[in-house]
Amino acid sequence: MPQLFTKFSTKSPLHGVQMGTGLGLFISKSIIEDHGGRIWAENNNGSDGTEGATFCFTLPIVNKEQQQKRQQPPSR
């Protein structure tokens, strides 16, 4: 599953038709990690009638004080 988050990773085409560019999860991972979060996929084995994967992500909570520090220009 880690290969899902690499550039140009796509599932084998269905009936010879390729869908997507293989960049969506790569870009999502980059944005989420740039914000201090993480993203992962969980395989649905189908035992409960579901198939495919569940995608999860977390982002840190920033309080007002931390947000103000981030918005201040760097001191010289």
Summary of the structure (lengths in Angstrom):
residues: 76
radius of gyration: 17.9
end to end distance: 44.8
largest distance: 59.4
contacts: 130
relative contact order: 0.15
helix: 30%
strand: 21%
